[in-house]
């Protein structure tokens, strides 16, 4: 076990189980044996504007990832996912958001132009993300989303000639430079860089950007839930009790937990001999198998080495980061 450095003034809330890291790494290495794992391409035209120019596609991903968080509500002790109906399809979470964004951009309800984003109204945002039944699945954190988009537009106008592609060009292939510039935007100022890394993963997977190293996993509640259940990270008794009962985490505990999961997953990718971006894709695609309420363990790619600590659900924190 390795203790993860806690935020200043806080006791360590979680440790990484290095033996479990090795087990999971070997399992994933065996899973990809004889294959050359590649990143998700993000090329489904139902969700992404794959037919558009590079600049428009980069702008679209920046806009989408600026609002790519908190797809849940909490009426009781359990998280309830955000769900909406679009053209007969019932979609949840980020996939609902991306599909509605695609339609909103096509219809002109939410233009990608930086000036339009800078002056985005609350009513305009609600219209863009209301489903076919008049339901507004993004009600949780919607004001933060509006502020993120306004700030994105304002800063793009001020510093980047209105185009996020200029941020990518300025980074000149350096992932660290890209992350540093991204952090100047309200949407991407997370100290764990979740949304920045998701944006980098989608940009690189789409072939829109090429970085000098692989983007780190975008640590959200789906990845944390799986890492806890697999036994990659082991919380202290106090934090474990809160996670099991569905308590809302305080920010220092949440950051400590997210840091530990990030470090553990980077080590798993190293052990497995795959890129951290591919590992992120693998965990993200597995999110519904390792569901909050009824994990389908027999269908899980990690099942053979998972500790199956299914008493852990998704960690909740009132944040605009994940």
N, C-alpha and C positions, 0 to 999 in steps of 0.2 A: 504494500500500500504506500502511496505517496501523497503527502499532504499538499494541498494547493494553497498558495499564498492568499490570504484573505484580504479584502479591502481594508484600508487603514482604520484602525481602531476596532476591528471586529475579530472575533475568534473564528478559527477555521470551521467551516460548516460542511465540508465534503472532502473526500479523498478519492484518488484514482486507484483502482485495482489493476496493477500492472500485469498480473498473471491473466486476468480476464481480457486485457488489451491484447495479449499475445494469442489467446485462444480465438478471439473474434477476428484478429488479423489473419490467422492461419485459415480459419473457416472461409473468409472472403477470398483469400488467395486461391483456395481449392475451388471455390465457386467459379472463378474466372479462369481456371486452368485451361490452356489451349485457346483462349480468347484474347482479343485486344480490346479491353473495355474503353468505350468512348463516352464522352459527355452527351447528355440530352441536348437535342438540337433546337428545341423550342420553336418548331416550325409548323405547328398546327394552325392553319389560317382562321380557325374559329376563335382563337385566343390571342394571336399575335399578328401584327401587320407585316407578314413576311414578303408581301409584294411591293412594299414601299422602298424608298431610297434608304441608304445607310443612315443619313442624318435623321430621317423620320423614324426609323426603327430604334435608333439610340434614344431619341426623345421619348418615344412610346414606352420603352423599358424603364427609363428614368421616372416617368410619370407614374407608371404602374407600381414600381417598387417604392415610390415615395408614400404610397398608401397601403403597402403590403404588410399589414399587421392587425392584430386583435380581431380575429374572425370568430369571436365567441362572446357569449354573455354568461352571466352567473346569477340566475334567479335563486339558487339554493347552494348546496355544497358541491354540485357537479357543474362542469362546463357544458354549455349547450352551443353547438356549432352554428355559425351563420349559414342559412340556407335560403335559396331563392329559386324561382322558376323563370326560365327564359326559353321562349319558343318551344315549350313542351318538355324541356330538359330541366331536371332538378339538380342544381349545382350547389356546392358548398364551399365555404372558405375562400381561399385565394382564387380557385378556379371560377367561382361566381364573379369575383371582382374582375378578373382578366376578361371574361366573356362580356360582361357589361361594359367594360372600358372599350373593348373592340367595337361594340355596337354604338356606344356614345361617340366615339371618334368618327365612325362612318357617317353617323347622322348629323354631326356637327354640334351635338349636345355638350361635348367637352373637347374643344380644340386643343391641339398640342402646341399651338403658338404660345411663346413665353408671355406675350402681353396679355393674352386671354387668361392664362394661368394666374398671372399676377393680380388680376382683377376678378378672379373667380368668385361668384356669389354662392351663398349657402344654398339657395333654392336651385341654382344650376347644378350643384353637386348632387343634391338629393334627386333631382330629375334623372341625372345620368345613371344613378345606381339603384333606382327603384325597380323592382321586378315586375313581371307581367301581371301580377295580381295586386299591384299597388303596395307591396311590402318593401320595406327599406332594410335589407339585411346588414348594411354597414352602419347601423345606428350607433353601435358601440365605438366610441372614439372618432365619430365623424367630424367633429370640429377640429380635432388634431389633424385629420387628413386634409381638410380645407386649408388649414394654416400651412401645412407642409407644401401643398401645391402652390399656394400664393408665394411662399418664400422661394420655392424652386424657380418660379417664373421671374420674380424680382431679381434674384441673384444671377440668373442666366442673362437677363437683360443688362445688368450692371457690369458683369465681369466676363461674359462668354458669348457676346454677340447673339444672345438668345438661344443658343444651341448647345445641348449637352454633348454632342459629338466633339465639340471643341475642348471639353474637359478630358475626354478620352485622348484626343490628339496631344494635349498638353502633358499628359502623363507619360507619353512617349514609350509605352510598353512597360513602365514600372508599376507594379501592383501597389507598392507602398505609396508612390506619388498619387496614384488614382485614389487610394483610400484617404490620403491626407487632404486632397482637394475636395473629395466628396464630403468629408466631415465638416466643411464650411457651410453646407446646406443643412437646414433644420431636419430634414427627413433622414439624413445619413450621419447624424452626430452620436450614434450609439457607441459607447466605449468598447463594446465587443464587436462592433462593425457588422452586425447581422445583415441589415438591409444593403449595406455597401457590398458585402460578399455575395449576396444573392444577385445583386445587379451585375457584379463582375462575372459570376457563374453563367448568367443568362447571356451576357454580352459575348463572352468567350465561346460558349457552346453554340451560339448563333453565328459565329465567325465575324462578329462586328468589332471585336477587340482581341488583341493578342498581348498577353502579359508575360513578364519574365519568370513568373512562378505561378503555380496553380492557386486559384482563390481558395481560401479556407472555407470549411463548412459554414453555412448560415444558420447559426444555432438559434432555433425557435423552440416552442413548447413541444412540437412533434419529435424533434431530435432529442430533447431532454428527456421526454417520457420514455423513449426507447432505450436511451443510455442508462437510465435508472433501472428499468426492468431487466436489462441485460446484465446488470451488475458492473458495468464499466466504471461507474462512480457510485460511491457509498456515502450517503449523508449521515451526519451525526444524528443522535437519537432525537434531539429537539426538532431538527429540520425534517427528519423522517416522519415524525408524528404529524407535523403540519401538512406534509405532502400526502400522507395517507388519508387524512380527514378532509382534505380539500381546502385547507386554509390558504388565504392570500399571502404571498410572500412579501416581506419587506425588501426594499431595493438592495441593500448590501448582501443579504442572503441570496437573492436572485442572481446578482452579478457573480458572486462566488460560485454558485452552482453552474451558471452558464460558462464561466471561465474554465471550470474543471471539465465540463463536457467538451468544450472546444479543444482543450489540450488532449483529452483522451481520444477524440476522434482523429485528430491529426496523427497521433501515435498509431492508431489502428490502421490508417491509410499507409503509413510507413511500413508497418509490419506486413500488410497485405500486398505491398508493391503496386498500389494504384494511386491515382491522383486524388487529392482531397475533394476536388470538384465532382469526380465520379462517385466518391463515397457519399457526398452530400445528396447526389441524385438517387443513390440506392436507398438511403434512409428516408428521403422525402417520398419516394414511390411506395415505400413500405408503411406509410403513416396510417393508412386505412386498415391494413392487416393488423397492425399493433394499435388497434383503436382504443379509445378511452374506456368505453363501456364493455365491449366484448371482444378482446383480442383473439384473433384466429391463429393461435400458436402453431397449429399443425401446418398452416399455409405459409409460415414466415421463413424467409431465407436465412434468418439468424437462429432458427429454432434449436439446432443441434448444440449450440454453445450458449444459449440464453439462460440466465439464472431464473427467468420467469417470475420476477417479482412484480406480478400483476396488481399488487395492492397499490402500486404507484400509478396515479393518473397524471394528467398534464399539470405542470406547475402554473399557477396563476399569479400574475402581477399586473397592476394597473399601469401599463406602460404603452408608449407608442413605438416600441422597438420590435416587438414580436407578437 
